C-alpha cells in the first residue's frame, strides 16, 4: 500500500531487520528474531509474544517525552504505549529473583547494529550500563559505558567529536559518556568550557535506531473506540505518531478527504468495501474547530448515501479501521506493530485481511502482527502459494512457554513457495480438528441414543 520510492527519516528503506531481547518478562534467555516485511507472532496466551515488542514501546514513549526521565525509560505517560510503575515488573524472574540485566540488540539497514544493556545497581535502581553499535565489518564495533574514560572514548571516536571552532588542543578536551534518555551520548568539555552548556553528540547507529523507533506505528489490541466525537489532531509531517496510532485515525481520514488524497481514499474504500465487505464508504464531519465525527455508509443504492455514525454500527469497522489506516499511512521501512488485527472480524473478513497485509508488505512496510487467528494465518500462506507475496518476505514465529521454568522459546519458520511451513509447531488446525471431532462424536452419540 506504500510507495516503493519513499524513504524513512533515517534514509533507511530496509528498516529494523532483527530484534534480540534478553531478560524481559518470559524472555529470560536471549530471544533473537528476524523481522521480515510480514512477520507473524503466534502462540498460546501468555507465551511471550508481546514481550518481544514491549521494549520498543518503552523506548518510543521515552523518546516522545519532553523531559529526560529519572531512569532510562519513561514507564508511563499521557499517551502511553505500555504502562509500568517500576522496572521489576518487566524484568525476567528466575528462581524468585528479578533478572540482573536487560539486554536489547537491533539490526537495521542491512549491516547497522545497535545494542543496549541495563541492570539493577547496588542501590536497587534500574540503570543504563552499556551502549554499543557497529556499521559493516566487525572491526567497526564500539562499546561505551558511563565509566568509559576520556582516553578510551578518544581512541574509539577520534577527532570527529571535537568541534572545529575550538582552538584548544586535543589534550585539553575531556570526553565523557552520559545517559541521554535510554542510551549513552558523548559530551566534551574543557577547563574553560564546562559541559553544562554543550549538546552531547549521539553516535550515528543510535541516531538511526531512535529514528526507526520513533516512527513505529503501534496499533494495540485494546482498540475500537466508538466515540461520537473525536479530537482533531495535527498530522506529523515525518510520520512519528506519538502514542497508540488509533487516536490519529479520524483526523487522518478527514485530512485525506479534505486534501483530495485520491490514493489513500481509494485504498481505504477498496479495503473496507471490496476486500473485507464491511462498509460502502467512510466519511468525516467537522463538528467544530476541534472535533470530528466518523460516519459509515451502509448502502450503495442511494446517491446521497445512507451514512450513520460509527458508534451505531458493529465493532468490526471501528476495530479494523486503525489497522487499515496504518497500512495505508506507513512508508517503506517503517515498522508497524499490530496486535490481533483480526479482532471482531467475521471469519471471511479475517481470511481476506491477509490480502491487505501482503499488499502492504509488498510495498515495503515492515509488519509485525500478533494473531490467534488460524484463518488469517491460512490466508497469509495462501497469498504465498498464489504468488501474491514472495515466501522470503514472510516469517512466522511460534512462541511457547515452558510450564516448569516459565521461559519462552520461539520456533521460526519461513514458508516455502507453496506456503508450507514444515515442522513449525502451529497448533491452530489441531485445535479445530479436535473440536470438530468432539462435536461429531457427541452428535453421533446423541442421535444414536435418541434412535434406541
Secondary structure, DSSP 8 states (H G I E B T S, - for coil): ---TT---TTS-SS-EEEEEEESBTTB-S-EEEE--SEEEEEESTTSSHHHHHHHHHHHHHHHH-SS--SSSS----TT-SS--SSGGGTB-EETTEE-SEEEEEEEETTTEEEEEEEEE-TTS-EEEEEEEEEESSGGG-EEEETT--HHHHHHHHGGGGS-TT--S-GGG-EEEEEEETTEEEEEEE-SSS-GGGS--B--HHHHHHHHHHHT-EEE-SS-----S-EE-----TTS---S-GGGGHHHHHHHHHHTT-HHHHHHHHIIIIIIS---SEEEEEE-SSSEEEEEEE--SSSSS--EEEGGGS-HHHHHHHHHHHHHHH--TT-EEEEE-TTTT--HHHHHHHHHHHHHHHHTT-EEEEE---HHHHHHHHHHHHTTSS-GGGEEEEEEEE-TTT--EEEEEE---TTS--TT----HHHHHHHHHHHHHHHHHHHHHHHH-
